[in-house]
Amino acid sequence: MKREREAIRLSQNEIVKSSMLFVLHFVILLILVACVLFGDKLGSIGEMLKVNGANYLYMVFCLILLFVISYFYFLTENAKVLKSGKTITLIFCALYIYIVIAMVIGTKIHVYARPVAMVALLIYALVGRRDAIFVNILCALIMFVVDNFSTAEHVANNIYSSLFISFSAGMVAIFYFDNAKTRFQVIKIGLVTVLPIDAIIFLLEFSSIFNGATTSLLEFSEWSVIFDSMGYGVFGGVGSVVLYLAVLPVFEAIFNCLTAFRIRELTANDAKLLKKLQEEANGTYNHSHSVAQLAEACAAALGEDVDYARAAALYHDVGKLHQPEYFTENQWGYNVHDELTPELSADIVRSHAQDGYDLILSHRLPQFLADVAVQHHGTLPIRYFYAKAMKLTDGELNIEEFSYLGPKPQTKIAAIIMIADAAEASVRALKDRTPEAVERTVREIIEERMDLEQFSECDITMADLTKIRMTIVNVLTGVYHHRVKYPKIKYKNMDGKTVGEQE
């Protein structure tokens, strides 16, 4: 899904809560860094503080400065992160895991073997591209500060080159991540990040040998140092994506995030809710797949995330599982609403939006899917039952009693699902499915929703609505195109040969 700058204002209470959460994470970071720095020397902390107290104070000041800058970055650039304590915790948990892994690998193996792109990949997949760029810079700076005060004996050149390696490898991974739709493509990102890592290592090690060489540069021992260091760089680049793929499912489960990989799992035919929908409400299941086809095409036309649109379409009507027999697409001849009052029928039908929201969250599926499920009818009136009630009364009726409870669509994808849902059902009911009739139907659907201000709370434009209309018309006329009527021919068997009756 396209992630644009969030124009969100935080209340005073939200600012206080997010500030306290940042302070908590800062304290956790200090404890973690202390454990990393002192390790098995906990008994001599007092003596080390006497000798290097000023340096450690300087380190703490640098970390405080980085945390303050981070807070104001999110406050000004993406306040949505600060509104969600879950997202803040997710970001810093990724940092904590990397710090521990990086210090262990840097101490036990080599500083160049660190999985320098892991955090950038995690944040991109779970939060967004812009925030991944910032967190990548933050991560590189934190490790640079920690390395400078680490008890591990890192060469000064290695520390400074490690800073640049962390930054450049993370940025390259972020730039290539857009094209990573499968796990194998993610592995290719690891191979790509090896290029800047090994280029930096080669130039650094070569310059060190060249400038301080006391022996011939042609000696194998000199080049073996370079090749060994570059080998650690390969280990770090590939290790970044291996650890990313290993840790990602844990983050997806704990923080209930929607990623490209999880979307594919949730939209597979054997996904629990979709399988249940197919078994218990087959008409709704087929309708949802048709809406998904429309939503994918519309999302592509608008530059939105196609996978998100498809997933939202497949789950938008799962609330009908509560009472599938009350919805037309699941009925075969007998309509149970014929025995109910219009008010009761309207209440049952409109409840599927909230039922879908509750069902999705109860199965611990992402919030995004639940939001689209409850928003895809907005506050639209249920015209059929409103008209039926009008025929049964002489007085005035409150149309709100026959309307969905909302909220209205909050995103472009929710708006796409609203239009595609109505368009698929309406065009399916048409006897005349010529392009002109389909175009007229889709136009009426969009205009009605505009008149009822259903798009007033999302950032969709008239140009977007025009693209949606044209896309839906093209897809539906392709689905319901004219076919040649085949003649009816009866065949009979003559001497082992199948011969047409007319012959």
SULUR-V841793 format. One record per residue. RES is the residue in one small letter. PHI is phi in whole degrees, 0 to 359 (999 if undefined). OMEGA is omega in degrees with one decimal (999 if undefined). Layout:
BEGIN
res=<RES RES>
phi=<PHI PHI>
omega=<OMEGA OMEGA>
END
This chain:
BEGIN
res=<m k r e r e a i r l s q n e i v k s s m l f v l h f v i l l i l v a c v l f g d k l g s i g e m l k v n g a n y l y m v f c l i l l f v i s y f y f l t e n a k v l k s g k t i t l i f c a l y i y i v i a m v i g t k i h v y a r p v a m v a l l i y a l v g r r d a i f v n i l c a l i m f v v d n f s t a e h v a n n i y s s l f i s f s a g m v a i f y f d n a k t r f q v i k i g l v t v l p i d a i i f l l e f s s i f n g a t t s l l e f s e w s v i f d s m g y g v f g g v g s v v l y l a v l p v f e a i f n c l t a f r i r e l t a n d a k l l k k l q e e a n g t y n h s h s v a q l a e a c a a a l g e d v d y a r a a a l y h d v g k l h q p e y f t e n q w g y n v h d e l t p e l s a d i v r s h a q d g y d l i l s h r l p q f l a d v a v q h h g t l p i r y f y a k a m k l t d g e l n i e e f s y l g p k p q t k i a a i i m i a d a a e a s v r a l k d r t p e a v e r t v r e i i e e r m d l e q f s e c d i t m a d l t k i r m t i v n v l t g v y h h r v k y p k i k y k n m d g k t v g e q e>
phi=<999 296 250 254 300 269 271 235 257 266 285 300 294 292 296 296 297 293 295 296 293 297 298 300 293 294 297 299 298 298 298 296 296 299 296 291 290 268 49 275 252 301 291 251 300 302 295 294 292 295 283 242 304 296 293 293 296 296 298 299 299 298 293 300 299 296 292 297 299 299 298 288 297 294 297 264 256 206 295 300 296 288 287 246 300 297 290 300 298 302 299 284 296 298 295 298 299 294 301 296 297 296 290 294 294 298 275 274 247 192 296 281 272 294 282 294 260 298 296 301 293 298 292 299 293 262 240 158 292 299 290 295 298 293 294 298 296 301 297 297 290 299 293 296 296 296 300 294 243 285 284 291 270 271 291 304 298 296 296 289 291 297 300 289 298 301 294 291 296 297 292 298 299 295 294 267 290 304 271 268 253 231 292 294 294 293 300 296 298 301 292 293 293 297 300 294 298 288 296 295 297 299 295 294 292 294 295 295 289 294 287 246 290 249 236 290 289 278 291 298 299 291 286 296 297 296 295 298 297 293 297 296 297 298 301 293 294 290 298 300 282 296 293 301 293 285 275 306 301 293 295 301 287 292 260 54 262 253 240 301 288 289 302 296 290 285 257 290 297 266 298 306 291 292 295 294 296 295 282 255 215 298 297 295 300 293 300 296 293 293 296 298 298 294 296 300 296 293 298 297 295 266 78 272 287 295 295 297 296 296 298 298 293 294 257 295 247 294 297 288 297 296 214 299 289 270 241 309 294 255 261 233 92 269 250 294 290 296 258 247 287 302 297 292 300 298 294 292 295 288 290 293 292 291 298 296 301 294 294 296 290 293 267 55 268 302 302 303 294 295 297 294 300 275 260 288 250 54 242 295 283 269 298 300 282 293 294 295 292 298 287 263 222 262 270 273 243 276 295 295 288 244 242 293 271 80 285 289 305 257 227 296 294 297 294 300 297 302 287 296 300 290 295 298 293 291 291 300 279 288 274 262 249 292 306 294 292 295 297 296 294 294 298 297 298 293 295 298 290 291 298 269 57 283 255 286 249 234 269 281 247 297 298 297 295 295 297 298 299 295 294 297 298 297 292 292 292 288 289 256 290 290 241 291 279 282 288 274 231 262 251 226 267 232 53 81 249 270 235 293 297 278 278>
omega=<179.3 -179.7 -179.4 -179.2 -176.3 177.5 -174.5 175.5 177.9 174.2 179.2 -179.9 179.2 177.6 179.4 -179.2 -179.2 177.5 179.2 179.0 176.6 178.8 178.5 179.7 176.9 178.4 178.1 179.6 179.9 178.6 180.0 179.6 178.9 178.6 -179.8 -176.0 -172.9 175.0 -177.9 -179.2 -177.7 -178.1 -177.6 -179.0 -178.7 -179.5 -179.9 178.2 177.9 -176.8 -174.1 -177.2 -179.2 -179.9 178.9 176.4 177.8 178.3 179.3 178.0 178.9 179.6 176.4 -179.1 179.0 179.8 178.6 178.3 179.2 -178.8 -177.9 174.1 -179.2 -179.9 -175.7 -173.5 -178.5 -177.4 178.1 178.0 -178.3 177.9 -177.2 176.8 179.2 -178.0 177.1 -179.8 178.1 -177.3 -176.3 174.1 176.2 177.8 -178.1 -179.1 -178.9 -179.0 179.7 -178.7 -177.6 -179.3 178.5 -179.8 179.8 -178.5 -173.8 -176.2 179.8 -178.4 179.8 -176.7 -178.5 177.6 -166.5 -177.4 -174.1 -177.4 179.7 179.7 180.0 -176.6 177.6 -176.4 -171.2 -175.5 -178.8 -173.7 -176.4 179.6 177.7 178.0 -179.0 -177.8 176.4 177.3 179.6 -178.7 179.8 -179.3 178.3 -180.0 176.5 178.4 -178.7 180.0 -177.8 -178.6 -179.5 176.3 176.7 -175.6 176.6 174.6 -177.0 179.3 179.3 -179.4 -178.2 178.3 177.6 176.1 -177.7 177.2 -179.8 -178.6 -173.6 -179.9 178.1 -179.8 178.3 178.5 179.5 -177.7 -179.0 -172.2 -178.3 -176.0 -176.6 179.9 177.7 -178.5 177.0 177.6 175.9 176.6 178.0 176.0 178.3 179.1 178.5 -179.3 177.6 -176.0 178.4 -180.0 -177.0 176.6 179.0 -179.3 -178.5 -178.1 -179.8 -177.4 179.7 179.4 179.0 -180.0 -176.8 -176.9 -175.8 -174.9 174.4 177.7 -178.0 178.3 179.8 -179.3 -176.8 -176.7 179.4 -179.2 179.8 176.7 179.7 -177.6 176.4 179.8 178.4 175.8 175.3 177.1 175.9 177.9 -179.9 -179.5 179.6 178.5 178.7 -176.7 177.1 177.9 177.1 179.8 179.6 -175.4 -174.5 179.7 178.2 178.3 179.0 -177.6 -175.8 -174.8 175.3 -177.2 178.9 178.0 -179.2 -179.2 -179.5 177.2 -179.8 177.2 -177.0 -178.3 175.6 -177.1 -178.9 174.7 -168.1 -176.5 -179.8 177.4 177.9 178.5 179.2 -177.1 -172.2 179.9 -172.8 178.4 177.5 179.1 179.8 176.1 -179.1 177.8 177.0 177.3 179.3 177.9 177.7 -177.1 177.8 -178.6 179.9 179.4 178.0 179.7 -178.3 -178.7 177.0 -178.5 -175.9 -179.0 177.7 -178.1 179.9 179.8 -179.8 179.9 -178.6 -176.5 -170.4 -176.3 -177.5 177.1 178.9 175.4 -178.8 178.7 -172.5 -175.8 -179.3 -177.7 -168.6 -174.2 179.5 -178.3 179.1 176.4 -176.3 -179.9 -176.6 -179.4 177.7 -177.6 -177.1 174.1 178.9 -179.5 179.9 178.6 179.6 -179.3 179.3 -177.1 -176.6 -179.1 -176.2 178.1 178.6 177.5 178.1 177.7 -178.5 -177.9 -179.9 -179.7 179.2 176.0 178.8 173.2 -174.7 -179.4 -178.0 179.8 178.9 -179.2 179.5 179.8 -177.3 -176.3 -166.7 171.9 179.0 176.2 -178.4 174.5 174.8 -167.4 -175.3 -176.8 175.0 179.0 178.7 179.0 179.4 -179.8 -175.5 -178.2 177.0 -177.4 178.9 179.0 175.0 -175.3 178.5 177.3 178.7 -177.9 174.2 -172.4 179.5 5.9 175.9 179.0 -178.8 -178.8 178.0 -179.0 176.6 177.8 177.4 -179.8 179.1 -177.1 -177.6 179.4 -178.9 -177.6 -179.2 -178.6 -177.1 -178.8 177.5 -177.8 -178.7 171.6 177.5 -177.0 175.0 178.8 -179.8 -179.6 178.7 -179.6 179.5 -179.7 -178.7 178.5 179.3 179.1 -179.5 -178.7 178.0 -179.3 174.5 179.3 179.9 174.5 -179.5 -178.8 -174.6 -175.8 174.3 -171.8 -179.9 -176.7 177.0 177.7 177.5 -179.1 176.9 177.6 178.6 -179.2 -177.7 -179.2 -179.4 178.9 -180.0 -178.5 -175.8 177.1 174.6 179.1 -176.1 -179.1 -177.9 178.2 176.8 179.6 -177.3 178.7 177.5 -178.5 175.4 -178.6 175.1 -175.0 179.3 178.6 177.5 179.5 177.0 -174.7 178.6 -177.1 -174.8 -175.6 999>
END
